[in-house]
Amino acid sequence: MRSRVLFVLLLSATLTTRFGRAQQPPSAPANIADSINFIWKDVQKDFISLAEAMPEDKWSFRPSGAGFKDVRTFAEQVKHVACANEAWAKQIDGQKPPERCDTGGPNPAKTMVDTTIQQSNRDNLMQPAPGPYWAANRISGLMAVVWHVSDHYGQLVEYLRMNGIVPPASRSRSLLPTQG
């Protein structure tokens, strides 16, 4: 039964897309900053809602067992991502990034990625951004931010699920019936 439901869903999506009746994508971004924000805002929203979904008394949760030696707690993961966002934004903007983001960093991280994205334009995308995290340019740094947040989001989805919590982004996207 489940395989038939999957087949019908896939066939329906394929036919709809092939014959042009698929839902239209959002309008094209107006500029480079809007193009980067197109994905960044979704990634940021999903990560923040995931962090807010974990009850405060579970922020010290750390998976245990085979394969989980020396992994970060939920809180350490979130702090690491926040510090890394600040570090990449500062490096892109030619400032000194905070040290030791691998352990969360020395200070509460500041939201800086949005400002760095807004300052991105055709003239500065290839601007060198050397520093301790990579030796490339502005656009590769911004891509690294999106990749990094997404990577840790995937890890933290598992932390929530290990605690019996369905991540918020998965709650509204459930299309298949549960097995029973």
Secondary structure, DSSP 8 states (H G I E B T S, - for coil): -HHHHHHHHHHHHHHHHHTT-S-------SSHHHHHHHHHHHHHHHHHHHHHHS-GGGTT----STT-TT---HHHHHHHHHHHHHHHHHHHTTS---S-GGGT-SS-----HHHHHHT--TTTTT-EEESSS-EEEHHHHHHHHHHHHHHHHHHHHHHHHHTT---HHHHTT--S----
